[in-house]
Amino acid sequence: MVFVLQRLENSNERNRMGSLAVLRHLINASTSIMETKKLLILASIRQPLADHSNKVKKRVVQVISAMAHHGYLELEGGDLLVRFIIQHCALPDTYHRGQRPPDPEEVTNEALRSMCDNTLHLFTTTVGRLTDVLWPMLLCYLTPNQYASATTPLCKSLILLANKKRAAQEASFIINFNAQGSSLPSQYILMIRLLVNAALPFRCRGHGAPSLSLLNALSPNIHPKAEPLWENEIPKMLSYLEESTDDSLDKKKWEESLLQMLSKTLAAIDDSQWTGQLAVEATRYLPTYNNALEEKRFLYRCIGVILQQCYNKELVRKQLQEILISTRHNDAIERTGVAMGIGLCASSHLDGTLEKLEEFGKSDAFRKASGIFGLLKDKNDVDVEKMKSTLILCYGYVALHAPEDQLLTRIDSDILQNISKNFNTKDLTMKLSLIHSVGLIAKAISQSVRKQGFLFSRKQELMGVMMDFIKAEPTDVMRTPVRHLVLTTCANLINLDPPLTENEIFDLLKTCLNGVYGLPTVDTPDKAKDEEALDPQQREVLYSDTFNALHELLRNVLVRDLSPDGLQSVFKHIESWLSSGQDHERERAVKTTAELLQFYLDNLSVKNLVTFHNLGALVGRLSPRCTDPNPEVRRAAIDCIYRLMYIQLRYEGFSLDYKDDSVEGLLDVREKLSNPDHSVLYKTCSELTKIISKRLPQQQLSTLLFMLFDGLVDSQSNCSRASSVILNTLLKNRGAGLQDLVHCTFIRFWETNRSL
């Protein structure tokens, strides 16, 4: 035995591995001689614990497993061996998924980690004597970041231990967190850690579900009053997680459900002192997530919910101060998290929150951030603009969460007054925060005015500021979310009273469409410096968000006048883009039109039979695009005609679910338009016209013809020929009803011919 233990001191990999194999055999022999050597073996095993070779570590794990079965881990120093196993449950991957090690005998991190996961599980399930060693000691490893990747196996083991002790009604199941000399995390930190884990459930080897399950198992130790609520809520949440993947999970909905459970828990506990201590410890725990900002953002929201339920106003003020001072304002995710948390707090403490924000805005923190003329600032110091950005965002989220019966009296004096002085900023971060904040304020007002009338006197002023922001953006590139945020904010502002005048709507739509439609395609190379340019995926997301926001704005404008005139007032801004010389601009215009027509159809409520008087004009503008050189334009144009025909049928008195055979024929036409062959396109175009001809009211024919005459001079020769085909087919099918218009038609045709 002495010889084997001495050989462990030899750092040669093969010697050490051989010695460990012999040691394992000796331990398993379990003779009376070995009983007297246990402390010596525990002391000697420490050197191989520090070996960097995974092959040696694998043998060490096998030795520790043998020692566990023979009573070594209960002795002094046994906790080091448990820690070794847990440390290696948290190993990072050696290889990316799908890669294989070049040496088949290599012990990868993945293999060693899996071995330690299994060893910890065996400790819990097959070594009964370890139950009192591991419980509650394993809880110590749940909260430090270095063991984050070991959370899943730790939780599973702790759940087994908790259930075993609870079933046996052992007194030791209830943990004394305040025991002298205890190194256990408090029940408050455990609850916070497990909730934050659950917020990003597929990280760290899927730690969300095990964390929630452990929270449920620990409920009497967290607070007895939490137990019945969690027993009801947590299994439902676990079922939802089981049916989800990282891609399919609705992350916003999931976070809201966790915050709601937290709020219900605090209401059930109903102990202001307990809630106050939870707020203090959660705030103190924030720096733990300095390198995990998504988690930190969620923790800020948790703190906001906790402060909502805290009745000690002085403690609330103190925590708000602590948060604002310690925030790392240079990081965008953290700024948003702080603002969300403070906004949630304001739902119960509006006065105190507004006072604290105003006090912080005038505090020394801003003067220190400014430096003396900005010359004394260290490169790591916080920019005053970043601090102002946090404050601006806070006001937006405070408005969003403020009690509806208190919000409207505070908008001007306490909220807008404190952010409007920054409207002239050129700083991008502040600009984005301002736009976002104004959008939140508009959203908050629109929610409040459902129950009470309100004229938002600063609506036009804020619209003007938003328009200035979008006009200042470069027209040949999009690198920032300014357009997306401006459009979202305008979509919220447009809903508020007083309504915009016709001229104001005209300027709004013109500015927004010009600022978005004229952008180059998403795959156009960005000639900016590497640090300024977005990667292709970021650019694609930004474009998608921006166009979605534009469509939302257009829908909000349209819904205020859901009539043929209202539709025309929006369409006239899109119309000129339909005949653009740029493929991508035509595609954007016709796809937007298709979306708006679907929205119009879905929301149309025909109480009286009304004439869809501009049907002919709309069909005349859109039908030539059915032979556009761009196949995306062709398909979207057919979608437009299809929806226009059904809108007409609704005005004629047919129900929303009515299906017309001739109009349904357009779906077959749509498929044929995928063929780029000109002869096929024009033949299909003739089929399209026959369907239009069948459904178009007589009084709309003349407008349609005149629009098609304009189409003869379209910038795309395909479309001008299509106009000719449609005209020809229409005259064949419906010419008899146009005798009164022969003179006008001839003059218009002659004028068009001259222009050609």
C-alpha positions in Angstrom: 0.0 0.0 0.0 2.8 2.4 0.9 4.5 1.6 -2.4 1.4 2.3 -4.4 0.7 5.6 -2.6 4.3 6.7 -3.2 3.9 6.0 -6.9 0.9 8.4 -7.0 3.4 11.2 -6.4 5.1 10.4 -9.7 3.7 12.7 -12.3 4.3 10.4 -15.2 0.9 9.7 -16.8 1.4 5.9 -17.2 2.8 5.4 -13.7 0.0 7.4 -12.1 -2.7 5.5 -14.1 -1.2 2.1 -13.1 -1.0 3.1 -9.5 -4.6 4.3 -9.5 -5.8 1.1 -11.0 -4.0 -0.9 -8.3 -5.4 1.4 -5.6 -8.9 0.9 -6.8 -8.5 -2.8 -6.6 -7.1 -2.6 -3.1 -10.0 -0.4 -1.9 -12.5 -2.8 -3.3 -10.8 -5.7 -1.5 -12.0 -4.0 1.7 -9.8 -5.9 4.2 -9.5 -4.9 7.8 -6.0 -3.6 6.9 -7.6 -1.0 4.5 -9.8 0.4 7.3 -6.6 1.7 9.1 -5.3 3.2 5.9 -8.4 5.3 4.9 -7.0 8.7 6.1 -3.7 8.0 4.5 -5.4 7.2 1.2 -7.5 10.3 1.4 -4.4 12.4 1.9 -2.5 10.7 -0.9 -5.3 11.0 -3.5 -5.0 14.8 -3.4 -2.0 14.9 -5.8 -3.7 13.1 -8.7 -6.7 15.4 -8.2 -4.6 18.2 -9.6 -3.4 16.2 -12.7 -4.2 17.8 -16.0 -4.5 14.6 -18.0 -8.1 13.4 -18.7 -6.8 9.8 -18.8 -5.5 10.2 -15.2 -8.7 12.0 -14.2 -10.8 9.1 -15.5 -8.9 6.7 -13.2 -9.3 9.1 -10.3 -13.1 9.1 -10.8 -13.1 5.3 -10.7 -11.1 5.4 -7.5 -13.5 7.9 -5.9 -16.4 5.7 -6.9 -14.8 2.8 -5.1 -14.1 5.0 -2.1 -17.7 6.1 -1.9 -18.9 2.5 -1.5 -16.4 1.8 1.3 -17.1 4.8 3.6 -14.2 7.1 2.6 -16.4 10.1 1.6 -17.9 10.5 5.1 -14.5 11.1 6.5 -12.7 14.5 6.8 -11.4 15.4 3.3 -14.2 13.4 1.6 -15.9 16.7 0.5 -12.9 17.4 -1.7 -13.6 14.3 -3.7 -17.2 15.2 -4.1 -16.1 18.7 -5.3 -13.8 17.0 -7.8 -16.7 15.1 -9.3 -18.9 18.2 -9.5 -16.2 20.3 -11.0 -15.9 17.7 -13.8 -19.7 17.6 -14.3 -19.2 21.3 -15.4 -16.4 20.6 -18.0 -16.8 22.5 -21.3 -16.9 20.6 -24.5 -13.6 19.6 -26.2 -15.1 19.3 -29.6 -18.0 21.0 -31.5 -21.1 18.9 -32.1 -20.4 16.3 -34.8 -16.6 16.4 -34.4 -14.7 13.2 -33.4 -11.4 13.0 -31.6 -8.5 12.0 -33.9 -7.1 9.6 -31.3 -9.7 6.9 -30.5 -8.1 6.4 -27.0 -8.4 10.1 -26.1 -10.6 10.8 -23.1 -12.5 13.9 -24.2 -14.1 16.4 -21.8 -17.5 15.1 -22.9 -16.6 11.5 -22.0 -15.2 12.5 -18.6 -18.1 14.8 -17.9 -20.6 12.1 -18.7 -18.7 9.7 -16.4 -18.9 12.2 -13.5 -22.6 12.8 -14.2 -23.2 9.1 -13.8 -21.0 8.9 -10.7 -22.9 11.6 -9.0 -26.1 9.9 -9.8 -24.8 6.6 -8.4 -23.7 8.4 -5.2 -27.3 9.5 -4.8 -29.1 6.3 -5.7 -26.9 3.3 -4.6 -24.7 4.6 -1.8 -27.2 5.1 1.0 -24.6 6.1 3.5 -23.8 9.2 1.4 -27.3 10.7 1.7 -26.4 12.7 4.8 -23.1 13.7 3.3 -24.7 15.1 0.1 -27.8 16.6 1.7 -27.8 19.6 1.9 -24.1 20.1 1.0 -24.8 19.8 -2.8 -26.8 23.0 -2.6 -23.5 24.9 -2.2 -22.6 24.1 -5.8 -25.8 25.4 -7.3 -25.1 29.1 -7.0 -21.4 29.8 -8.0 -20.9 30.4 -11.7 -18.0 27.9 -12.1 -20.4 25.0 -11.6 -23.2 26.4 -13.9 -22.8 23.5 -16.4 -23.2 21.0 -13.6 -26.6 22.4 -12.7 -28.6 19.6 -14.4 -26.9 16.6 -12.7 -26.8 18.5 -9.4 -30.6 19.3 -9.5 -31.4 15.7 -10.4 -29.4 14.4 -7.5 -30.8 16.9 -5.1 -34.4 16.1 -6.2 -33.8 12.4 -5.4 -32.3 13.2 -2.0 -35.1 15.6 -1.1 -37.8 13.1 -2.1 -36.0 10.3 -0.2 -35.8 12.4 3.0 -39.3 13.7 2.6 -40.8 10.3 2.1 -39.0 9.0 5.2 -40.2 12.1 7.1 -36.6 12.8 8.2 -36.2 15.9 10.3 -33.0 16.7 8.3 -35.1 17.4 5.2 -35.9 20.9 6.6 -32.7 22.9 6.3 -31.4 25.4 8.8 -29.9 28.0 6.5 -28.8 30.1 9.5 -26.8 27.3 11.2 -23.5 28.5 12.6 -20.6 27.9 10.3 -23.0 27.0 7.4 -21.7 27.7 3.9 -25.0 27.1 2.3 -26.6 29.7 0.1 -29.7 31.3 1.6 -33.2 30.2 0.6 -33.6 33.5 -1.1 -30.5 33.0 -3.4 -31.5 29.4 -4.1 -35.0 30.6 -5.2 -33.5 33.4 -7.4 -30.9 31.2 -9.0 -33.3 28.4 -9.9 -35.8 30.9 -11.3 -33.1 32.6 -13.5 -32.0 29.2 -14.7 -35.6 28.4 -15.7 -35.8 31.7 -17.7 -33.2 30.3 -20.2 -34.2 26.6 -19.9 -32.1 25.1 -22.7 -28.8 26.6 -21.6 -26.2 24.7 -19.6 -27.3 21.3 -20.9 -31.0 22.0 -20.5 -31.0 23.2 -16.8 -34.4 24.8 -16.9 -36.7 21.8 -16.2 -34.4 20.3 -13.5 -34.2 23.7 -11.8 -37.9 24.1 -11.7 -38.4 20.5 -10.5 -35.8 21.2 -7.7 -37.6 24.4 -6.7 -40.8 22.4 -6.3 -38.9 19.7 -4.3 -37.4 22.4 -2.0 -40.6 24.4 -1.5 -41.0 23.8 2.3 -37.4 25.0 2.7 -37.9 28.1 0.6 -41.2 29.0 2.4 -44.0 26.6 3.6 -46.7 28.9 2.0 -45.0 28.5 -1.4 -45.6 24.7 -1.4 -49.3 24.4 -2.5 -48.9 27.0 -5.2 -45.8 25.4 -6.7 -47.2 22.0 -6.5 -50.0 23.3 -8.7 -48.1 25.6 -11.1 -44.7 24.0 -11.7 -45.9 20.6 -13.2 -47.9 22.6 -15.8 -44.9 24.7 -16.6 -42.7 21.5 -16.9 -45.3 20.0 -19.3 -45.1 23.1 -21.5 -41.3 22.9 -21.5 -41.3 19.2 -22.5 -43.3 20.1 -25.6 -40.9 22.9 -26.6 -37.5 23.2 -28.1 -35.0 26.1 -27.9 -36.3 27.3 -31.3 -40.0 26.7 -30.7 -40.3 28.1 -27.2 -42.1 31.5 -27.0 -39.4 33.1 -24.9 -41.5 36.2 -24.1 -44.5 34.2 -23.0 -42.3 31.8 -21.0 -40.6 34.7 -19.1 -44.0 36.2 -18.3 -45.2 32.9 -16.9 -42.2 32.7 -14.6 -42.7 36.3 -13.4 -46.3 35.7 -12.9 -45.5 32.6 -10.7 -43.0 34.7 -8.7 -45.7 37.4 -8.1 -48.2 34.8 -7.1 -45.7 33.2 -4.7 -45.0 36.5 -3.0 -48.7 37.2 -2.7 -49.2 33.7 -1.1 -46.3 34.2 1.3 -47.6 37.6 2.2 -44.7 38.6 4.4 -43.3 42.0 3.8 -40.1 41.3 5.8 -39.4 38.1 3.8 -40.1 39.8 0.5 -37.8 42.7 1.5 -35.0 40.3 2.3 -35.5 38.6 -1.0 -35.2 42.0 -2.8 -32.0 42.8 -0.9 -30.3 39.5 -1.6 -31.5 39.4 -5.3 -30.0 42.9 -5.8 -26.8 41.8 -4.1 -26.6 38.8 -6.4 -26.8 40.8 -9.7 -23.0 41.0 -10.3 -22.9 37.1 -10.4 -24.4 37.5 -13.9 -22.0 40.2 -15.2 -20.9 37.7 -17.9 -24.4 36.4 -18.6 -26.4 39.4 -19.6 -29.6 37.7 -20.7 -29.8 36.1 -17.2 -29.0 39.4 -15.6 -31.7 41.1 -17.6 -34.3 38.6 -16.3 -33.0 39.0 -12.7 -33.7 42.8 -13.0 -37.2 41.9 -14.0 -37.5 39.6 -11.0 -36.4 42.3 -8.7 -39.0 44.6 -10.2 -41.7 42.1 -9.4 -40.4 41.6 -5.9 -40.4 45.3 -5.2 -44.0 45.5 -6.5 -44.9 43.3 -3.5 -42.7 45.1 -1.0 -44.6 47.6 1.2 -41.5 49.1 2.9 -41.2 52.3 0.8 -37.8 53.2 2.3 -36.4 49.7 1.3 -37.8 50.1 -2.2 -36.1 53.5 -2.6 -32.8 52.1 -1.3 -32.9 49.1 -3.7 -33.7 51.4 -6.7 -30.8 53.6 -5.7 -28.5 50.5 -5.5 -29.6 49.3 -8.9 -29.2 52.6 -10.7 -25.7 53.2 -9.2 -24.4 49.7 -9.8 -25.8 49.3 -13.3 -23.2 48.8 -16.1 -24.7 51.5 -18.3 -22.4 50.8 -21.3 -24.2 47.5 -22.1 -27.5 47.7 -24.1 -29.0 44.5 -22.6 -28.3 45.6 -19.1 -29.8 49.1 -19.7 -33.0 47.4 -21.0 -33.1 45.0 -18.0 -32.7 47.8 -15.5 -35.5 49.8 -17.2 -37.8 46.8 -17.3 -37.2 46.1 -13.6 -37.8 49.7 -12.5 -40.9 49.9 -14.7 -42.3 46.9 -13.0 -41.6 48.4 -9.6 -43.5 51.6 -10.6 -46.8 49.7 -11.0 -47.0 49.7 -7.1 -44.7 52.6 -6.3 -45.2 55.2 -9.0 -44.4 58.3 -6.9 -41.3 56.8 -5.2 -40.0 55.5 -8.5 -40.4 58.9 -10.3 -38.8 60.7 -7.4 -35.8 58.4 -7.4 -35.4 58.7 -11.2 -35.5 62.5 -11.0 -33.0 62.4 -8.1 -30.7 60.1 -10.0 -30.8 62.4 -13.0 -29.5 65.3 -10.9 -27.0 63.2 -8.9 -23.2 63.4 -8.8 -23.1 60.2 -10.9 -23.8 62.2 -14.1 -21.2 64.8 -13.3 -18.6 62.2 -12.6 -19.5 60.5 -15.9 -19.0 63.8 -17.8 -15.6 64.4 -16.4 -13.9 67.8 -16.7 -14.9 68.6 -20.3 -14.7 64.9 -20.9 -10.9 65.0 -20.8 -10.3 63.1 -17.5 -12.5 60.1 -18.4 -10.8 56.7 -18.4 -11.6 54.5 -21.4 -13.5 52.2 -19.1 -15.6 55.0 -17.6 -19.3 55.2 -18.3 -20.4 57.7 -20.9 -22.9 60.2 -19.6 -24.9 59.5 -22.8 -25.2 55.8 -21.8 -26.4 56.8 -18.3 -29.0 59.2 -19.8 -30.0 56.4 -22.2 -30.8 54.1 -19.2 -32.8 56.9 -17.5 -34.7 57.6 -20.7 -35.6 53.9 -21.1 -36.7 53.8 -17.4 -39.2 56.6 -18.0 -40.7 54.6 -20.9 -41.1 51.4 -18.9 -42.4 53.3 -15.9 -45.1 54.8 -18.2 -45.9 51.3 -19.6 -46.4 49.8 -16.1 -47.9 52.8 -14.3 -51.4 52.4 -12.8 -53.9 53.5 -15.6 -55.7 55.8 -13.2 -52.5 57.7 -12.4 -50.6 57.7 -15.7 -52.3 60.4 -17.8 -51.8 63.1 -15.1 -48.0 62.3 -15.0 -47.2 62.0 -18.7 -46.3 65.6 -19.4 -45.0 66.9 -16.0 -43.1 63.9 -14.7 -42.2 61.7 -17.8 -42.0 63.6 -21.1 -40.6 66.6 -19.4 -37.6 64.5 -18.3 -36.9 63.0 -21.7 -37.9 65.7 -24.2 -34.8 67.8 -23.3 -32.7 65.1 -25.1 -34.6 65.2 -28.4 -31.8 67.1 -30.2 -29.2 64.4 -29.5 -26.9 63.1 -32.2 -25.8 60.1 -30.0 -27.1 56.9 -31.5 -27.6 55.1 -28.2 -29.6 58.0 -26.8 -31.6 58.3 -30.0 -32.6 54.6 -29.9 -33.5 54.9 -26.2 -35.7 58.0 -27.0 -37.5 56.3 -29.8 -38.1 53.2 -27.8 -39.3 55.2 -24.8 -41.7 57.4 -26.8 -43.1 54.2 -28.3 -43.7 52.7 -24.8 -45.3 55.9 -23.6 -47.6 55.9 -26.7 -48.5 52.3 -26.0 -49.2 53.0 -22.3 -51.5 55.9 -23.2 -53.4 53.9 -25.8 -54.0 51.2 -23.1 -55.2 53.8 -20.6 -57.5 55.7 -22.8 -59.7 52.7 -23.5 -61.2 53.4 -20.1 -61.0 57.2 -20.2 -60.9 59.9 -22.9 -57.6 61.7 -23.4 -56.2 64.2 -26.0 -52.5 63.7 -26.2 -51.4 67.3 -26.8 -47.8 66.4 -27.7 -48.6 63.8 -30.3 -47.8 66.0 -33.3 -44.6 67.2 -31.7 -43.4 63.6 -31.0 -44.4 62.5 -34.5 -42.2 65.4 -35.9 -39.3 64.2 -33.8 -39.7 60.7 -35.1 -39.8 61.9 -38.7 -36.6 63.9 -38.2 -34.9 60.8 -36.9 -35.8 58.7 -39.9 -34.9 61.5 -42.4 -31.5 61.7 -40.8 -30.8 58.1 -41.6 -28.6 57.3 -44.6 -30.7 56.3 -47.7 -28.2 53.8 -49.1 -27.6 51.5 -46.1 -29.3 50.3 -42.9 -27.0 49.4 -40.0 -29.0 50.5 -36.9 -32.6 49.7 -35.7 -33.5 53.5 -35.9 -36.0 52.9 -38.7 -37.6 49.8 -37.1 -38.0 51.6 -33.7 -39.4 54.9 -35.3 -41.9 52.9 -37.3 -43.0 50.9 -34.3 -43.3 54.1 -32.2 -45.3 55.9 -35.0 -47.6 52.9 -35.2 -48.3 53.3 -31.4 -48.7 57.1 -31.7 -51.1 57.0 -34.6 -53.7 55.3 -32.4 -53.9 58.3 -30.1 -56.2 61.3 -30.2 -56.2 63.9 -31.6 -56.2 62.2 -35.1 -53.6 63.5 -37.6 -54.8 65.7 -40.4 -54.8 64.5 -44.0 -51.6 66.5 -44.7 -49.9 65.1 -41.6 -50.8 61.5 -42.6 -49.5 62.3 -46.1 -46.2 63.5 -44.8 -45.9 60.6 -42.4 -46.5 57.9 -45.0 -44.3 59.6 -47.6 -41.4 59.9 -45.2 -41.7 56.3 -43.9 -42.1 54.7 -47.3 -39.2 56.7 -48.8 -37.0 55.8 -45.8 -37.6 52.1 -46.2 -38.5 51.2 -49.8 -35.5 52.9 -51.2 -33.0 50.8 -49.2 -30.8 48.4 -51.2 -31.5 44.7 -51.0 -30.7 42.8 -47.9 -27.8 40.9 -49.6 -26.2 44.1 -51.0 -22.6 44.1 -49.6 -22.0 46.8 -47.0 -18.9 48.8 -47.8 -18.5 50.1 -44.2 -15.6 49.2 -41.9 -15.9 45.7 -40.4 -16.8 47.0 -36.9 -19.7 49.0 -38.3 -21.1 46.4 -40.8 -23.7 43.9 -39.7 -23.2 40.2 -40.5 -25.7 38.7 -43.0 -27.9 37.2 -40.3 -28.1 40.4 -38.3 -28.9 42.4 -41.5 -31.7 39.9 -42.4 -33.3 40.2 -39.0 -33.1 44.0 -39.1 -34.7 44.2 -42.5 -37.5 41.8 -41.5 -38.2 43.8 -38.3 -38.2 47.0 -40.2 -40.7 45.9 -42.9 -42.9 44.3 -40.2 -43.0 47.6 -38.4 -43.8 49.5 -41.6 -46.7 47.1 -42.3 -47.9 47.6 -38.7 -47.9 51.3 -39.1 -49.8 51.1 -42.4 -52.4 48.8 -40.8 -52.8 51.3 -38.0 -53.3 54.1 -40.4 -55.8 52.1 -42.5 -57.8 50.8 -39.5 -58.8 54.4 -38.6 -60.7 54.6 -41.9 -61.5 51.1 -43.1 -63.3 52.2 -46.3 -62.6 52.4 -50.0 -61.4 56.0 -49.5 -59.2 55.0 -46.6 -57.7 52.2 -48.6 -57.0 54.6 -51.5 -55.4 57.2 -49.2 -52.8 54.6 -48.2 -52.4 52.9 -51.6 -51.6 56.2 -53.4 -48.3 56.3 -51.5 -47.3 52.8 -52.5 -48.6 53.2 -56.1 -45.6 54.9 -57.6 -43.2 52.2 -56.3 -45.2 49.5 -58.3 -43.6 50.7 -61.5 -40.1 51.3 -60.1 -37.2 50.3 -62.3 -35.7 48.3 -59.4 -37.0 44.8 -58.9 -36.7 44.8 -55.1 -38.6 48.1 -54.9 -41.5 46.7 -56.9 -41.5 43.5 -54.9 -41.7 45.5 -51.6 -44.6 47.6 -52.9 -46.7 44.8 -54.2 -46.1 42.6 -51.1 -47.1 45.5 -48.8 -50.3 45.9 -50.9 -51.1 42.2 -50.6 -50.7 42.4 -46.8 -52.9 45.5 -46.5 -55.6 44.0 -48.7 -55.6 40.9 -46.5 -55.9 43.1 -43.4 -58.7 45.1 -45.1 -60.6 41.9 -46.0 -60.2 40.3 -42.5 -61.4 43.4 -40.7 -64.1 44.6 -43.1 -67.5 44.9 -41.5 -70.2 45.6 -44.1 -73.3 47.0 -42.4 -74.7 48.7 -45.5 -74.2 47.8 -49.1 -71.4 50.1 -50.2 -69.8 50.6 -53.6 -66.2 49.6 -53.8 -65.7 52.5 -56.1 -62.0 52.3 -56.6 -61.9 48.5 -57.4 -61.3 49.2 -61.1 -58.4 51.6 -60.3 -56.7 49.1 -58.0 -57.1 46.2 -60.4 -55.8 48.4 -63.2 -52.7 49.3 -61.3 -52.0 45.7 -60.0 -53.0 43.4 -62.9 -50.1 44.3 -65.2 -47.7 43.3 -62.5 -48.8 39.7 -63.0 -46.3 39.3 -65.8 -43.5 41.3 -64.0 -40.0 39.9 -64.7 -39.6 39.3 -61.0 -41.5 36.0 -60.1 -42.1 37.2 -56.5 -43.9 40.3 -57.8 -46.0 38.1 -60.1 -47.2 35.9 -57.3 -47.9 38.8 -54.9 -49.8 40.6 -57.6 -52.1 37.6 -58.1 -52.6 37.6 -54.3 -53.7 41.2 -54.6 -56.2 40.5 -57.3 -57.6 37.5 -55.4 -58.1 39.6 -52.3 -59.7 42.5 -54.2 -62.2 40.2 -55.8 -63.2 38.9 -52.3 -63.5 42.4 -50.9 -65.9 43.2 -53.8 -67.9 40.1 -53.0 -68.1 41.2 -49.3 -69.4 44.6 -50.5 -72.0 42.8 -52.6 -73.3 41.1 -49.4 -71.6 37.7 -49.4 -70.3 36.3 -46.1 -66.6 36.2 -45.2 -66.4 32.4 -45.6 -68.1 32.4 -49.1 -65.9 30.8 -51.8 -66.5 31.9 -55.4 -65.5 29.3 -58.0 -64.2 31.8 -60.6 -62.2 33.8 -58.0 -60.7 30.5 -56.6 -59.5 29.9 -60.2 -56.9 32.6 -59.5 -55.0 30.2 -57.4 -54.4 28.0 -60.4 -53.4 31.0 -62.4 -50.9 31.9 -59.6 -49.1 28.5 -60.1 -48.9 29.0 -63.8 -47.2 32.4 -63.3 -44.1 30.6 -61.9 -43.2 29.7 -65.5 -41.0 32.5 -66.9 -41.8 31.7 -70.6 -43.4 34.8 -72.2 -46.0 33.0 -74.2 -47.2 31.1 -71.1 -47.3 34.4 -69.1 -49.4 36.2 -71.7 -51.8 33.2 -72.1 -52.1 33.0 -68.3 -52.7 36.8 -68.2 -55.6 36.3 -70.6 -57.1 33.7 -68.2 -56.7 36.1 -65.4 -58.6 38.8 -67.3 -61.5 36.5 -68.0 -61.9 36.0 -64.2 -61.7 39.7 -63.5 -64.1 40.4 -66.3 -66.6 38.0 -64.8 -66.5 39.6 -61.3 -66.0 43.3 -62.1 -69.1 45.5 -61.9 -70.0 47.4 -65.1 -69.5 50.9 -63.5 -65.8 49.9 -62.8 -64.9 49.0 -66.3 -64.1 52.5 -67.6 -61.7 53.2 -64.7 -60.0 49.9 -65.3 -59.5 50.6 -69.0 -58.0 54.1 -68.3 -55.6 52.6 -65.8 -54.6 49.9 -68.3 -53.9 52.6 -70.9 -51.4 54.1 -68.4 -49.9 50.6 -68.0 -49.0 50.6 -71.7 -46.1 52.9 -70.9 -44.9 50.8 -67.9 -41.1 50.8 -67.3 -41.2 47.0 -67.6 -41.9 45.8 -71.2 -43.5 42.6 -69.8 -46.0 44.6 -67.9 -46.8 47.0 -70.8 -47.5 44.0 -73.0 -49.7 42.5 -70.2 -51.7 45.8 -70.2 -52.3 45.3 -73.9 -53.4 41.6 -73.4 -55.7 42.6 -70.6 -57.2 45.4 -72.6 -57.7 43.2 -75.6 -59.4 40.4 -73.6 -61.6 42.9 -71.7 -62.8 44.5 -74.9 -63.7 41.1 -76.3 -65.6 40.0 -73.2 -67.2 43.2 -72.1 -66.9 45.5 -75.1 -70.7 45.6 -75.7 -71.2 47.5 -72.4 -68.7 50.2 -73.4 -70.4 51.8 -76.4 -71.1 55.0 -74.5 -67.4 55.3 -73.7 -66.0 54.8 -77.2 -65.2 58.5 -77.8 -63.4 58.9 -74.4 -61.6 55.6 -74.8 -60.4 56.5 -78.2 -59.0 59.9 -77.1 -57.3 58.3 -74.1 -55.8 55.6 -76.3 -54.6 58.2 -78.8 -52.9 60.2 -76.0 -51.2 57.1 -74.7 -50.0 56.2 -78.2 -48.5 59.6 -78.6 -46.6 59.3 -75.4 -45.3 55.9 -76.5 
